[in-house]
């Protein structure tokens, strides 16, 4: 693959993450660009999106519970 094709592919990936980030902010998901990139990568590798969402929600609940305990 040529350098121009690689650059075009990277640019497309950046634009996709930017669009997903915009949507994430509109929906107030609390996910930053880095986290979104990780999630997209996991989904591209075969992770189930619904399961991934459930795990993120559970981790947030656990984090909130730990924060409440330390307060």
PDB file of N, H, CA, C and O in Angstrom:
ATOM      1  N   UNK A   1       0.845  -1.181   0.000  1.00  0.00           N
ATOM      2  CA  UNK A   1       0.000   0.000   0.000  1.00  0.00           C
ATOM      3  C   UNK A   1       0.890   1.244   0.000  1.00  0.00           C
ATOM      4  O   UNK A   1       1.906   1.279   0.694  1.00  0.00           O
ATOM      5  N   UNK A   2       0.521   2.237  -0.756  1.00  0.00           N
ATOM      6  H   UNK A   2      -0.305   2.208  -1.319  1.00  0.00           H
ATOM      7  CA  UNK A   2       1.339   3.439  -0.876  1.00  0.00           C
ATOM      8  C   UNK A   2       1.143   4.358   0.323  1.00  0.00           C
ATOM      9  O   UNK A   2       0.187   4.235   1.088  1.00  0.00           O
ATOM     10  N   UNK A   3       2.075   5.269   0.450  1.00  0.00           N
ATOM     11  H   UNK A   3       2.851   5.369  -0.172  1.00  0.00           H
ATOM     12  CA  UNK A   3       2.016   6.242   1.531  1.00  0.00           C
ATOM     13  C   UNK A   3       0.759   7.114   1.422  1.00  0.00           C
ATOM     14  O   UNK A   3       0.167   7.472   2.440  1.00  0.00           O
ATOM     15  N   UNK A   4       0.357   7.452   0.215  1.00  0.00           N
ATOM     16  H   UNK A   4       0.838   7.162  -0.612  1.00  0.00           H
ATOM     17  CA  UNK A   4      -0.846   8.263   0.000  1.00  0.00           C
ATOM     18  C   UNK A   4      -2.093   7.504   0.450  1.00  0.00           C
ATOM     19  O   UNK A   4      -3.012   8.086   1.027  1.00  0.00           O
ATOM     20  N   UNK A   5      -2.113   6.211   0.180  1.00  0.00           N
ATOM     21  H   UNK A   5      -1.367   5.738  -0.289  1.00  0.00           H
ATOM     22  CA  UNK A   5      -3.260   5.392   0.624  1.00  0.00           C
ATOM     23  C   UNK A   5      -3.293   5.287   2.137  1.00  0.00           C
ATOM     24  O   UNK A   5      -4.361   5.352   2.746  1.00  0.00           O
ATOM     25  N   UNK A   6      -2.124   5.124   2.746  1.00  0.00           N
ATOM     26  H   UNK A   6      -1.257   5.072   2.251  1.00  0.00           H
ATOM     27  CA  UNK A   6      -2.050   5.068   4.207  1.00  0.00           C
ATOM     28  C   UNK A   6      -2.550   6.374   4.825  1.00  0.00           C
ATOM     29  O   UNK A   6      -3.312   6.371   5.791  1.00  0.00           O
ATOM     30  N   UNK A   7      -2.108   7.477   4.251  1.00  0.00           N
ATOM     31  H   UNK A   7      -1.489   7.480   3.466  1.00  0.00           H
ATOM     32  CA  UNK A   7      -2.522   8.790   4.766  1.00  0.00           C
ATOM     33  C   UNK A   7      -4.030   8.981   4.602  1.00  0.00           C
ATOM     34  O   UNK A   7      -4.689   9.513   5.496  1.00  0.00           O
ATOM     35  N   UNK A   8      -4.572   8.555   3.477  1.00  0.00           N
ATOM     36  H   UNK A   8      -4.037   8.124   2.750  1.00  0.00           H
ATOM     37  CA  UNK A   8      -6.014   8.675   3.252  1.00  0.00           C
ATOM     38  C   UNK A   8      -6.783   7.820   4.249  1.00  0.00           C
ATOM     39  O   UNK A   8      -7.822   8.237   4.760  1.00  0.00           O
ATOM     40  N   UNK A   9      -6.278   6.640   4.521  1.00  0.00           N
ATOM     41  H   UNK A   9      -5.434   6.301   4.105  1.00  0.00           H
ATOM     42  CA  UNK A   9      -6.926   5.747   5.490  1.00  0.00           C
ATOM     43  C   UNK A   9      -6.886   6.352   6.904  1.00  0.00           C
ATOM     44  O   UNK A   9      -7.876   6.300   7.634  1.00  0.00           O
ATOM     45  N   UNK A  10      -5.732   6.926   7.281  1.00  0.00           N
ATOM     46  H   UNK A  10      -4.928   6.969   6.687  1.00  0.00           H
ATOM     47  CA  UNK A  10      -5.622   7.580   8.589  1.00  0.00           C
ATOM     48  C   UNK A  10      -6.557   8.782   8.695  1.00  0.00           C
ATOM     49  O   UNK A  10      -7.201   8.987   9.723  1.00  0.00           O
ATOM     50  N   UNK A  11      -6.624   9.567   7.632  1.00  0.00           N
ATOM     51  H   UNK A  11      -6.100   9.400   6.797  1.00  0.00           H
ATOM     52  CA  UNK A  11      -7.515  10.727   7.632  1.00  0.00           C
ATOM     53  C   UNK A  11      -8.966  10.296   7.775  1.00  0.00           C
ATOM     54  O   UNK A  11      -9.732  10.924   8.506  1.00  0.00           O
ATOM     55  N   UNK A  12      -9.348   9.232   7.086  1.00  0.00           N
ATOM     56  H   UNK A  12      -8.726   8.721   6.493  1.00  0.00           H
ATOM     57  CA  UNK A  12     -10.707   8.714   7.182  1.00  0.00           C
ATOM     58  C   UNK A  12     -11.005   8.243   8.607  1.00  0.00           C
ATOM     59  O   UNK A  12     -12.096   8.479   9.126  1.00  0.00           O
ATOM     60  N   UNK A  13     -10.040   7.584   9.231  1.00  0.00           N
ATOM     61  H   UNK A  13      -9.153   7.393   8.810  1.00  0.00           H
ATOM     62  CA  UNK A  13     -10.211   7.110  10.609  1.00  0.00           C
ATOM     63  C   UNK A  13     -10.364   8.290  11.562  1.00  0.00           C
ATOM     64  O   UNK A  13     -11.200   8.256  12.465  1.00  0.00           O
ATOM     65  N   UNK A  14      -9.562   9.332  11.364  1.00  0.00           N
ATOM     66  H   UNK A  14      -8.883   9.360  10.630  1.00  0.00           H
ATOM     67  CA  UNK A  14      -9.668  10.532  12.221  1.00  0.00           C
ATOM     68  C   UNK A  14     -11.042  11.186  12.076  1.00  0.00           C
ATOM     69  O   UNK A  14     -11.659  11.579  13.067  1.00  0.00           O
ATOM     70  N   UNK A  15     -11.509  11.297  10.846  1.00  0.00           N
ATOM     71  H   UNK A  15     -11.008  10.978  10.042  1.00  0.00           H
ATOM     72  CA  UNK A  15     -12.821  11.905  10.605  1.00  0.00           C
ATOM     73  C   UNK A  15     -13.930  11.074  11.232  1.00  0.00           C
ATOM     74  O   UNK A  15     -14.891  11.623  11.771  1.00  0.00           O
ATOM     75  N   UNK A  16     -13.802   9.767  11.164  1.00  0.00           N
ATOM     76  H   UNK A  16     -13.021   9.322  10.726  1.00  0.00           H
ATOM     77  CA  UNK A  16     -14.802   8.888  11.773  1.00  0.00           C
ATOM     78  C   UNK A  16     -14.830   9.079  13.283  1.00  0.00           C
ATOM     79  O   UNK A  16     -15.903   9.203  13.874  1.00  0.00           O
ATOM     80  N   UNK A  17     -13.659   9.104  13.909  1.00  0.00           N
ATOM     81  H   UNK A  17     -12.787   9.003  13.429  1.00  0.00           H
ATOM     82  CA  UNK A  17     -13.600   9.293  15.361  1.00  0.00           C
ATOM     83  C   UNK A  17     -14.110  10.681  15.735  1.00  0.00           C
ATOM     84  O   UNK A  17     -14.799  10.830  16.744  1.00  0.00           O
ATOM     85  N   UNK A  18     -13.785  11.692  14.943  1.00  0.00           N
ATOM     86  H   UNK A  18     -13.225  11.571  14.123  1.00  0.00           H
ATOM     87  CA  UNK A  18     -14.301  13.045  15.208  1.00  0.00           C
ATOM     88  C   UNK A  18     -15.827  13.056  15.156  1.00  0.00           C
ATOM     89  O   UNK A  18     -16.475  13.661  16.010  1.00  0.00           O
ATOM     90  N   UNK A  19     -16.397  12.391  14.159  1.00  0.00           N
ATOM     91  H   UNK A  19     -15.870  11.900  13.465  1.00  0.00           H
ATOM     92  CA  UNK A  19     -17.861  12.331  14.037  1.00  0.00           C
ATOM     93  C   UNK A  19     -18.471  11.568  15.208  1.00  0.00           C
ATOM     94  O   UNK A  19     -19.483  11.987  15.769  1.00  0.00           O
ATOM     95  N   UNK A  20     -17.855  10.454  15.571  1.00  0.00           N
ATOM     96  H   UNK A  20     -17.033  10.113  15.115  1.00  0.00           H
ATOM     97  CA  UNK A  20     -18.350   9.692  16.723  1.00  0.00           C
ATOM     98  C   UNK A  20     -18.237  10.501  18.010  1.00  0.00           C
ATOM     99  O   UNK A  20     -19.105  10.424  18.880  1.00  0.00           O
ATOM    100  N   UNK A  21     -17.161  11.275  18.124  1.00  0.00           N
ATOM    101  H   UNK A  21     -16.456  11.338  17.417  1.00  0.00           H
ATOM    102  CA  UNK A  21     -16.997  12.118  19.306  1.00  0.00           C
ATOM    103  C   UNK A  21     -18.088  13.191  19.371  1.00  0.00           C
ATOM    104  O   UNK A  21     -18.641  13.457  20.438  1.00  0.00           O
ATOM    105  N   UNK A  22     -18.391  13.796  18.233  1.00  0.00           N
ATOM    106  H   UNK A  22     -17.942  13.579  17.366  1.00  0.00           H
ATOM    107  CA  UNK A  22     -19.472  14.791  18.185  1.00  0.00           C
ATOM    108  C   UNK A  22     -20.797  14.165  18.627  1.00  0.00           C
ATOM    109  O   UNK A  22     -21.532  14.741  19.428  1.00  0.00           O
ATOM    110  N   UNK A  23     -21.083  12.996  18.100  1.00  0.00           N
ATOM    111  H   UNK A  23     -20.486  12.528  17.449  1.00  0.00           H
ATOM    112  CA  UNK A  23     -22.312  12.286  18.467  1.00  0.00           C
ATOM    113  C   UNK A  23     -22.299  11.916  19.946  1.00  0.00           C
ATOM    114  O   UNK A  23     -23.315  12.046  20.629  1.00  0.00           O
ATOM    115  N   UNK A  24     -21.170  11.463  20.434  1.00  0.00           N
ATOM    116  H   UNK A  24     -20.345  11.358  19.879  1.00  0.00           H
ATOM    117  CA  UNK A  24     -21.028  11.095  21.841  1.00  0.00           C
ATOM    118  C   UNK A  24     -21.303  12.289  22.747  1.00  0.00           C
ATOM    119  O   UNK A  24     -21.967  12.157  23.775  1.00  0.00           O
ATOM    120  N   UNK A  25     -20.791  13.451  22.363  1.00  0.00           N
ATOM    121  H   UNK A  25     -20.252  13.559  21.528  1.00  0.00           H
ATOM    122  CA  UNK A  25     -21.028  14.657  23.155  1.00  0.00           C
ATOM    123  C   UNK A  25     -22.501  15.065  23.129  1.00  0.00           C
ATOM    124  O   UNK A  25     -23.060  15.462  24.152  1.00  0.00           O
ATOM    125  N   UNK A  26     -23.124  14.963  21.956  1.00  0.00           N
ATOM    126  H   UNK A  26     -22.670  14.640  21.125  1.00  0.00           H
ATOM    127  CA  UNK A  26     -24.543  15.298  21.853  1.00  0.00           C
ATOM    128  C   UNK A  26     -25.395  14.384  22.739  1.00  0.00           C
ATOM    129  O   UNK A  26     -26.376  14.819  23.342  1.00  0.00           O
ATOM    130  N   UNK A  27     -25.000  13.116  22.804  1.00  0.00           N
ATOM    131  H   UNK A  27     -24.202  12.763  22.314  1.00  0.00           H
ATOM    132  CA  UNK A  27     -25.739  12.142  23.611  1.00  0.00           C
ATOM    133  C   UNK A  27     -25.280  12.113  25.063  1.00  0.00           C
ATOM    134  O   UNK A  27     -25.818  11.367  25.881  1.00  0.00           O
ATOM    135  N   UNK A  28     -24.281  12.932  25.374  1.00  0.00           N
ATOM    136  H   UNK A  28     -23.844  13.538  24.710  1.00  0.00           H
ATOM    137  CA  UNK A  28     -23.739  13.038  26.728  1.00  0.00           C
ATOM    138  C   UNK A  28     -23.346  11.678  27.297  1.00  0.00           C
ATOM    139  O   UNK A  28     -23.743  11.310  28.403  1.00  0.00           O
ATOM    140  N   UNK A  29     -22.553  10.938  26.513  1.00  0.00           N
ATOM    141  H   UNK A  29     -22.231  11.237  25.615  1.00  0.00           H
ATOM    142  CA  UNK A  29     -22.119   9.610  26.947  1.00  0.00           C
ATOM    143  C   UNK A  29     -21.003   9.668  27.977  1.00  0.00           C
ATOM    144  O   UNK A  29     -20.818   8.727  28.748  1.00  0.00           O
ATOM    145  N   UNK A  30     -20.258  10.768  27.993  1.00  0.00           N
ATOM    146  H   UNK A  30     -20.408  11.533  27.366  1.00  0.00           H
ATOM    147  CA  UNK A  30     -19.126  10.864  28.904  1.00  0.00           C
ATOM    148  C   UNK A  30     -17.881  10.165  28.386  1.00  0.00           C
ATOM    149  O   UNK A  30     -16.892  10.053  29.111  1.00  0.00           O
ATOM    150  N   UNK A  31     -17.911   9.694  27.150  1.00  0.00           N
ATOM    151  H   UNK A  31     -18.714   9.786  26.562  1.00  0.00           H
ATOM    152  CA  UNK A  31     -16.752   9.019  26.567  1.00  0.00           C
ATOM    153  C   UNK A  31     -15.899  10.029  25.812  1.00  0.00           C
ATOM    154  O   UNK A  31     -16.414  10.803  25.004  1.00  0.00           O
ATOM    155  N   UNK A  32     -14.591  10.020  26.075  1.00  0.00           N
ATOM    156  H   UNK A  32     -14.172   9.392  26.730  1.00  0.00           H
ATOM    157  CA  UNK A  32     -13.695  10.911  25.345  1.00  0.00           C
ATOM    158  C   UNK A  32     -13.221  10.239  24.049  1.00  0.00           C
ATOM    159  O   UNK A  32     -13.533   9.076  23.792  1.00  0.00           O
ATOM    160  N   UNK A  33     -12.470  10.983  23.244  1.00  0.00           N
ATOM    161  H   UNK A  33     -12.217  11.928  23.452  1.00  0.00           H
ATOM    162  CA  UNK A  33     -12.020  10.454  21.951  1.00  0.00           C
ATOM    163  C   UNK A  33     -11.184   9.190  22.106  1.00  0.00           C
ATOM    164  O   UNK A  33     -11.336   8.243  21.335  1.00  0.00           O
ATOM    165  N   UNK A  34     -10.311   9.177  23.090  1.00  0.00           N
ATOM    166  H   UNK A  34     -10.188   9.946  23.717  1.00  0.00           H
ATOM    167  CA  UNK A  34      -9.464   8.007  23.290  1.00  0.00           C
ATOM    168  C   UNK A  34     -10.305   6.776  23.625  1.00  0.00           C
ATOM    169  O   UNK A  34     -10.090   5.698  23.070  1.00  0.00           O
ATOM    170  N   UNK A  35     -11.252   6.943  24.525  1.00  0.00           N
ATOM    171  H   UNK A  35     -11.427   7.819  24.975  1.00  0.00           H
ATOM    172  CA  UNK A  35     -12.120   5.823  24.905  1.00  0.00           C
ATOM    173  C   UNK A  35     -12.957   5.366  23.717  1.00  0.00           C
ATOM    174  O   UNK A  35     -13.131   4.166  23.501  1.00  0.00           O
ATOM    175  N   UNK A  36     -13.470   6.312  22.954  1.00  0.00           N
ATOM    176  H   UNK A  36     -13.329   7.286  23.130  1.00  0.00           H
ATOM    177  CA  UNK A  36     -14.228   5.957  21.756  1.00  0.00           C
ATOM    178  C   UNK A  36     -13.366   5.163  20.777  1.00  0.00           C
ATOM    179  O   UNK A  36     -13.822   4.178  20.195  1.00  0.00           O
ATOM    180  N   UNK A  37     -12.123   5.597  20.601  1.00  0.00           N
ATOM    181  H   UNK A  37     -11.754   6.397  21.074  1.00  0.00           H
ATOM    182  CA  UNK A  37     -11.214   4.895  19.700  1.00  0.00           C
ATOM    183  C   UNK A  37     -10.993   3.460  20.161  1.00  0.00           C
ATOM    184  O   UNK A  37     -10.978   2.535  19.348  1.00  0.00           O
ATOM    185  N   UNK A  38     -10.822   3.281  21.455  1.00  0.00           N
ATOM    186  H   UNK A  38     -10.833   4.032  22.115  1.00  0.00           H
ATOM    187  CA  UNK A  38     -10.630   1.939  22.006  1.00  0.00           C
ATOM    188  C   UNK A  38     -11.872   1.092  21.772  1.00  0.00           C
ATOM    189  O   UNK A  38     -11.773  -0.064  21.362  1.00  0.00           O
ATOM    190  N   UNK A  39     -13.040   1.669  22.032  1.00  0.00           N
ATOM    191  H   UNK A  39     -13.120   2.609  22.365  1.00  0.00           H
ATOM    192  CA  UNK A  39     -14.298   0.935  21.829  1.00  0.00           C
ATOM    193  C   UNK A  39     -14.485   0.539  20.366  1.00  0.00           C
ATOM    194  O   UNK A  39     -14.877  -0.590  20.070  1.00  0.00           O
ATOM    195  N   UNK A  40     -14.207   1.467  19.456  1.00  0.00           N
ATOM    196  H   UNK A  40     -13.889   2.384  19.696  1.00  0.00           H
ATOM    197  CA  UNK A  40     -14.335   1.166  18.022  1.00  0.00           C
ATOM    198  C   UNK A  40     -13.386   0.034  17.650  1.00  0.00           C
ATOM    199  O   UNK A  40     -13.764  -0.891  16.932  1.00  0.00           O
ATOM    200  N   UNK A  41     -12.153   0.113  18.142  1.00  0.00           N
ATOM    201  H   UNK A  41     -11.846   0.865  18.725  1.00  0.00           H
ATOM    202  CA  UNK A  41     -11.193  -0.940  17.867  1.00  0.00           C
ATOM    203  C   UNK A  41     -11.660  -2.293  18.378  1.00  0.00           C
ATOM    204  O   UNK A  41     -11.511  -3.306  17.695  1.00  0.00           O
ATOM    205  N   UNK A  42     -12.225  -2.309  19.578  1.00  0.00           N
ATOM    206  H   UNK A  42     -12.346  -1.485  20.133  1.00  0.00           H
ATOM    207  CA  UNK A  42     -12.716  -3.568  20.142  1.00  0.00           C
ATOM    208  C   UNK A  42     -13.871  -4.125  19.310  1.00  0.00           C
ATOM    209  O   UNK A  42     -13.945  -5.329  19.064  1.00  0.00           O
ATOM    210  N   UNK A  43     -14.766  -3.242  18.882  1.00  0.00           N
ATOM    211  H   UNK A  43     -14.705  -2.264  19.082  1.00  0.00           H
ATOM    212  CA  UNK A  43     -15.899  -3.680  18.060  1.00  0.00           C
ATOM    213  C   UNK A  43     -15.406  -4.196  16.709  1.00  0.00           C
ATOM    214  O   UNK A  43     -15.903  -5.204  16.207  1.00  0.00           O
ATOM    215  N   UNK A  44     -14.429  -3.505  16.123  1.00  0.00           N
ATOM    216  H   UNK A  44     -14.025  -2.686  16.531  1.00  0.00           H
ATOM    217  CA  UNK A  44     -13.869  -3.959  14.848  1.00  0.00           C
ATOM    218  C   UNK A  44     -13.205  -5.328  14.977  1.00  0.00           C
ATOM    219  O   UNK A  44     -13.127  -6.083  14.008  1.00  0.00           O
ATOM    220  N   UNK A  45     -12.726  -5.641  16.189  1.00  0.00           N
ATOM    221  H   UNK A  45     -12.789  -5.027  16.976  1.00  0.00           H
ATOM    222  CA  UNK A  45     -12.083  -6.935  16.424  1.00  0.00           C
ATOM    223  C   UNK A  45     -13.084  -8.019  16.828  1.00  0.00           C
ATOM    224  O   UNK A  45     -12.704  -9.160  17.089  1.00  0.00           O
ATOM    225  N   UNK A  46     -14.376  -7.648  16.877  1.00  0.00           N
ATOM    226  H   UNK A  46     -14.686  -6.721  16.665  1.00  0.00           H
ATOM    227  CA  UNK A  46     -15.409  -8.652  17.115  1.00  0.00           C
ATOM    228  C   UNK A  46     -16.146  -8.555  18.430  1.00  0.00           C
ATOM    229  O   UNK A  46     -17.021  -9.378  18.703  1.00  0.00           O
ATOM    230  N   UNK A  47     -15.818  -7.567  19.262  1.00  0.00           N
ATOM    231  H   UNK A  47     -15.107  -6.899  19.041  1.00  0.00           H
ATOM    232  CA  UNK A  47     -16.547  -7.419  20.526  1.00  0.00           C
ATOM    233  C   UNK A  47     -18.004  -7.059  20.237  1.00  0.00           C
ATOM    234  O   UNK A  47     -18.296  -6.315  19.300  1.00  0.00           O
ATOM    235  N   UNK A  48     -18.890  -7.584  21.034  1.00  0.00           N
ATOM    236  H   UNK A  48     -18.652  -8.188  21.795  1.00  0.00           H
ATOM    237  CA  UNK A  48     -20.311  -7.291  20.903  1.00  0.00           C
ATOM    238  C   UNK A  48     -20.573  -5.877  21.446  1.00  0.00           C
ATOM    239  O   UNK A  48     -20.270  -5.609  22.608  1.00  0.00           O
ATOM    240  N   UNK A  49     -21.131  -4.968  20.629  1.00  0.00           N
ATOM    241  H   UNK A  49     -21.378  -5.186  19.685  1.00  0.00           H
ATOM    242  CA  UNK A  49     -21.363  -3.590  21.082  1.00  0.00           C
ATOM    243  C   UNK A  49     -22.277  -3.494  22.303  1.00  0.00           C
ATOM    244  O   UNK A  49     -22.044  -2.667  23.184  1.00  0.00           O
ATOM    245  N   UNK A  50     -23.305  -4.324  22.362  1.00  0.00           N
ATOM    246  H   UNK A  50     -23.494  -4.996  21.646  1.00  0.00           H
ATOM    247  CA  UNK A  50     -24.221  -4.279  23.509  1.00  0.00           C
ATOM    248  C   UNK A  50     -23.515  -4.715  24.791  1.00  0.00           C
ATOM    249  O   UNK A  50     -23.717  -4.130  25.854  1.00  0.00           O
ATOM    250  N   UNK A  51     -22.695  -5.739  24.674  1.00  0.00           N
ATOM    251  H   UNK A  51     -22.531  -6.215  23.810  1.00  0.00           H
ATOM    252  CA  UNK A  51     -21.944  -6.207  25.834  1.00  0.00           C
ATOM    253  C   UNK A  51     -20.930  -5.163  26.271  1.00  0.00           C
ATOM    254  O   UNK A  51     -20.760  -4.925  27.467  1.00  0.00           O
ATOM    255  N   UNK A  52     -20.261  -4.544  25.321  1.00  0.00           N
ATOM    256  H   UNK A  52     -20.400  -4.737  24.350  1.00  0.00           H
ATOM    257  CA  UNK A  52     -19.301  -3.493  25.634  1.00  0.00           C
ATOM    258  C   UNK A  52     -19.985  -2.336  26.353  1.00  0.00           C
ATOM    259  O   UNK A  52     -19.448  -1.814  27.331  1.00  0.00           O
ATOM    260  N   UNK A  53     -21.150  -1.933  25.886  1.00  0.00           N
ATOM    261  H   UNK A  53     -21.586  -2.357  25.092  1.00  0.00           H
ATOM    262  CA  UNK A  53     -21.904  -0.860  26.546  1.00  0.00           C
ATOM    263  C   UNK A  53     -22.281  -1.259  27.971  1.00  0.00           C
ATOM    264  O   UNK A  53     -22.191  -0.444  28.890  1.00  0.00           O
ATOM    265  N   UNK A  54     -22.697  -2.497  28.155  1.00  0.00           N
ATOM    266  H   UNK A  54     -22.770  -3.158  27.409  1.00  0.00           H
ATOM    267  CA  UNK A  54     -23.067  -2.976  29.489  1.00  0.00           C
ATOM    268  C   UNK A  54     -21.862  -2.960  30.429  1.00  0.00           C
ATOM    269  O   UNK A  54     -21.991  -2.604  31.600  1.00  0.00           O
ATOM    270  N   UNK A  55     -20.694  -3.344  29.917  1.00  0.00           N
ATOM    271  H   UNK A  55     -20.590  -3.633  28.965  1.00  0.00           H
ATOM    272  CA  UNK A  55     -19.481  -3.337  30.737  1.00  0.00           C
ATOM    273  C   UNK A  55     -19.122  -1.907  31.137  1.00  0.00           C
ATOM    274  O   UNK A  55     -18.767  -1.655  32.289  1.00  0.00           O
ATOM    275  N   UNK A  56     -19.211  -0.987  30.207  1.00  0.00           N
ATOM    276  H   UNK A  56     -19.499  -1.191  29.272  1.00  0.00           H
ATOM    277  CA  UNK A  56     -18.906   0.418  30.513  1.00  0.00           C
ATOM    278  C   UNK A  56     -19.864   0.946  31.585  1.00  0.00           C
ATOM    279  O   UNK A  56     -19.440   1.621  32.523  1.00  0.00           O
ATOM    280  N   UNK A  57     -21.143   0.640  31.443  1.00  0.00           N
ATOM    281  H   UNK A  57     -21.488   0.093  30.681  1.00  0.00           H
ATOM    282  CA  UNK A  57     -22.121   1.087  32.444  1.00  0.00           C
ATOM    283  C   UNK A  57     -21.813   0.492  33.819  1.00  0.00           C
ATOM    284  O   UNK A  57     -21.902   1.188  34.831  1.00  0.00           O
ATOM    285  N   UNK A  58     -21.457  -0.774  33.856  1.00  0.00           N
ATOM    286  H   UNK A  58     -21.385  -1.339  33.034  1.00  0.00           H
ATOM    287  CA  UNK A  58     -21.149  -1.430  35.127  1.00  0.00           C
ATOM    288  C   UNK A  58     -19.894  -0.834  35.758  1.00  0.00           C
ATOM    289  O   UNK A  58     -19.845  -0.620  36.970  1.00  0.00           O
ATOM    290  N   UNK A  59     -18.885  -0.569  34.939  1.00  0.00           N
ATOM    291  H   UNK A  59     -18.925  -0.743  33.955  1.00  0.00           H
ATOM    292  CA  UNK A  59     -17.677   0.055  35.465  1.00  0.00           C
ATOM    293  C   UNK A  59     -17.960   1.438  36.035  1.00  0.00           C
ATOM    294  O   UNK A  59     -17.380   1.826  37.049  1.00  0.00           O
ATOM    295  N   UNK A  60     -18.835   2.166  35.398  1.00  0.00           N
ATOM    296  H   UNK A  60     -19.307   1.850  34.574  1.00  0.00           H
ATOM    297  CA  UNK A  60     -19.210   3.485  35.923  1.00  0.00           C
ATOM    298  C   UNK A  60     -19.944   3.360  37.259  1.00  0.00           C
ATOM    299  O   UNK A  60     -19.693   4.129  38.187  1.00  0.00           O
ATOM    300  N   UNK A  61     -20.846   2.394  37.347  1.00  0.00           N
ATOM    301  H   UNK A  61     -21.049   1.769  36.593  1.00  0.00           H
ATOM    302  CA  UNK A  61     -21.559   2.172  38.618  1.00  0.00           C
ATOM    303  C   UNK A  61     -20.580   1.824  39.731  1.00  0.00           C
ATOM    304  O   UNK A  61     -20.674   2.355  40.837  1.00  0.00           O
ATOM    305  N   UNK A  62     -19.642   0.931  39.436  1.00  0.00           N
ATOM    306  H   UNK A  62     -19.566   0.500  38.537  1.00  0.00           H
ATOM    307  CA  UNK A  62     -18.647   0.530  40.427  1.00  0.00           C
ATOM    308  C   UNK A  62     -17.780   1.720  40.833  1.00  0.00           C
ATOM    309  O   UNK A  62     -17.484   1.903  42.014  1.00  0.00           O
ATOM    310  N   UNK A  63     -17.377   2.521  39.862  1.00  0.00           N
ATOM    311  H   UNK A  63     -17.618   2.373  38.903  1.00  0.00           H
ATOM    312  CA  UNK A  63     -16.569   3.699  40.147  1.00  0.00           C
ATOM    313  C   UNK A  63     -17.324   4.690  41.023  1.00  0.00           C
ATOM    314  O   UNK A  63     -16.766   5.240  41.972  1.00  0.00           O
ATOM    315  N   UNK A  64     -18.592   4.915  40.704  1.00  0.00           N
ATOM    316  H   UNK A  64     -19.046   4.468  39.933  1.00  0.00           H
ATOM    317  CA  UNK A  64     -19.409   5.827  41.511  1.00  0.00           C
ATOM    318  C   UNK A  64     -19.567   5.304  42.935  1.00  0.00           C
ATOM    319  O   UNK A  64     -19.527   6.080  43.890  1.00  0.00           O
ATOM    320  N   UNK A  65     -19.747   3.989  43.080  1.00  0.00           N
ATOM    321  H   UNK A  65     -19.780   3.359  42.305  1.00  0.00           H
ATOM    322  CA  UNK A  65     -19.897   3.389  44.412  1.00  0.00           C
ATOM    323  C   UNK A  65     -18.617   3.552  45.213  1.00  0.00           C
ATOM    324  O   UNK A  65     -18.669   3.866  46.402  1.00  0.00           O
ATOM    325  N   UNK A  66     -17.471   3.345  44.582  1.00  0.00           N
ATOM    326  H   UNK A  66     -17.428   3.091  43.616  1.00  0.00           H
ATOM    327  CA  UNK A  66     -16.196   3.514  45.275  1.00  0.00           C
ATOM    328  C   UNK A  66     -15.972   4.969  45.684  1.00  0.00           C
ATOM    329  O   UNK A  66     -15.482   5.250  46.777  1.00  0.00           O
ATOM    330  N   UNK A  67     -16.333   5.872  44.807  1.00  0.00           N
ATOM    331  H   UNK A  67     -16.731   5.644  43.919  1.00  0.00           H
ATOM    332  CA  UNK A  67     -16.197   7.298  45.136  1.00  0.00           C
ATOM    333  C   UNK A  67     -17.090   7.668  46.304  1.00  0.00           C
ATOM    334  O   UNK A  67     -16.686   8.441  47.173  1.00  0.00           O
ATOM    335  N   UNK A  68     -18.298   7.127  46.334  1.00  0.00           N
ATOM    336  H   UNK A  68     -18.626   6.499  45.628  1.00  0.00           H
ATOM    337  CA  UNK A  68     -19.240   7.407  47.416  1.00  0.00           C
ATOM    338  C   UNK A  68     -18.709   6.853  48.733  1.00  0.00           C
ATOM    339  O   UNK A  68     -18.856   7.493  49.774  1.00  0.00           O
ATOM    340  N   UNK A  69     -18.096   5.672  48.702  1.00  0.00           N
ATOM    341  H   UNK A  69     -17.977   5.152  47.856  1.00  0.00           H
ATOM    342  CA  UNK A  69     -17.535   5.074  49.917  1.00  0.00           C
ATOM    343  C   UNK A  69     -16.378   5.886  50.482  1.00  0.00           C
ATOM    344  O   UNK A  69     -16.215   5.982  51.698  1.00  0.00           O
ATOM    345  N   UNK A  70     -15.583   6.465  49.601  1.00  0.00           N
ATOM    346  H   UNK A  70     -15.715   6.387  48.613  1.00  0.00           H
ATOM    347  CA  UNK A  70     -14.418   7.216  50.078  1.00  0.00           C
ATOM    348  C   UNK A  70     -14.769   8.633  50.537  1.00  0.00           C
ATOM    349  O   UNK A  70     -13.938   9.323  51.129  1.00  0.00           O
ATOM    350  N   UNK A  71     -15.972   9.053  50.269  1.00  0.00           N
ATOM    351  H   UNK A  71     -16.647   8.493  49.789  1.00  0.00           H
ATOM    352  CA  UNK A  71     -16.383  10.417  50.662  1.00  0.00           C
ATOM    353  C   UNK A  71     -16.866  10.473  52.078  1.00  0.00           C
ATOM    354  O   UNK A  71     -17.246  11.540  52.559  1.00  0.00           O
TER     355      UNK A  71
END
